[in-house]
């Protein structure tokens, strides 16, 4: 069985607290906390699966800058280059 990165309610919501575990028990937030590189946490403003509260939990743990985007869970990535401006600016900094 492959580990699933994220399921609804897995980070923050659903009474689970600040956890992000795979079905196999791997603690993603614990591992992410050891990142030693700049990170950017993205979330869609209309995302019903991973909204600002969940993105904030991850961003705080990995000391990442957080960037909201218009759209839902996959809308940001499917919208094309028009929504990538701030991400490209962050990468260039």
matplotlib code that plots the C-alpha trace (Angstrom):
import matplotlib.pyplot as plt

x = [0.0, 1.3, 1.3, -1.3, 0.1, -3.1, -6.7, -9.6, -9.4, -6.0, -4.2, -5.8, -9.5, -11.6, -10.6, -7.1, -5.1, -1.8, -1.1, -0.3, 0.3, 0.3, -1.9, 1.3, 2.0, 4.8, 4.6, 5.0, 5.0, 7.8, 9.9, 9.0, 10.2, 13.7, 13.8, 16.8, 15.8, 13.3, 9.8, 6.5, 3.2, 0.3, -3.4, -6.5, -8.9, -11.8, -10.2, -12.5, -9.8, -6.8, -7.6, -5.8, -5.9, -4.3, -1.8, -0.8, -0.2, 2.2, 3.8, 4.4, 6.1, 8.4, 8.9, 7.5, 6.1, 2.4, 0.7, -3.0, -4.2, -7.5, -9.3, -9.9, -7.7, -6.4, -7.6, -4.3, -2.3, -4.7, -5.2, -2.0, 0.8, -1.5, -1.6, 2.1, 3.5, 3.9, 5.4, 7.9, 8.8, 9.3, 11.6, 13.6, 14.2]
y = [0.0, 3.4, 6.3, 9.0, 12.5, 14.0, 13.1, 15.4, 16.3, 14.8, 18.0, 20.1, 19.4, 16.4, 16.4, 15.0, 18.0, 19.0, 15.7, 14.6, 10.9, 8.4, 5.3, 3.5, 5.7, 8.0, 11.4, 13.9, 17.0, 15.7, 14.9, 18.3, 20.1, 19.1, 20.9, 23.1, 25.0, 27.8, 26.6, 28.0, 26.7, 27.2, 26.8, 27.6, 30.1, 28.0, 24.7, 22.5, 19.9, 21.9, 25.5, 28.2, 26.5, 23.3, 25.2, 27.3, 24.2, 22.9, 26.3, 26.9, 23.5, 23.9, 27.7, 28.4, 31.5, 31.0, 32.1, 32.0, 31.5, 31.9, 28.7, 25.3, 22.3, 21.9, 25.1, 26.9, 24.4, 24.1, 27.8, 28.4, 31.0, 33.9, 32.6, 31.7, 35.3, 35.3, 31.8, 32.8, 36.0, 33.9, 31.5, 34.3, 36.0]
z = [0.0, -0.9, 1.6, 0.9, 1.4, 2.7, 3.3, 4.2, 7.9, 8.3, 9.2, 12.0, 11.3, 12.1, 15.7, 14.9, 16.1, 14.5, 12.9, 9.3, 9.2, 6.4, 6.6, 7.3, 10.4, 8.9, 10.6, 7.8, 10.0, 12.1, 9.1, 7.4, 10.6, 9.7, 6.4, 6.1, 2.9, 2.3, 1.8, 0.4, 1.6, -0.9, -0.4, -2.4, -0.8, -1.9, -1.0, 1.1, 1.7, 2.7, 3.6, 5.5, 8.9, 7.6, 5.5, 8.5, 10.6, 7.9, 7.3, 11.0, 11.4, 8.4, 8.9, 5.5, 4.0, 3.3, 0.0, -0.6, -4.1, -5.8, -6.5, -5.0, -4.3, -7.8, -9.4, -8.7, -10.6, -13.5, -14.0, -15.9, -15.7, -14.7, -11.1, -10.8, -10.6, -6.8, -6.8, -9.5, -7.5, -4.4, -6.3, -7.8, -4.4]

ax = plt.figure().add_subplot(projection="3d")
ax.plot(x, y, z, "-o")
ax.set_aspect("equal")
plt.show()
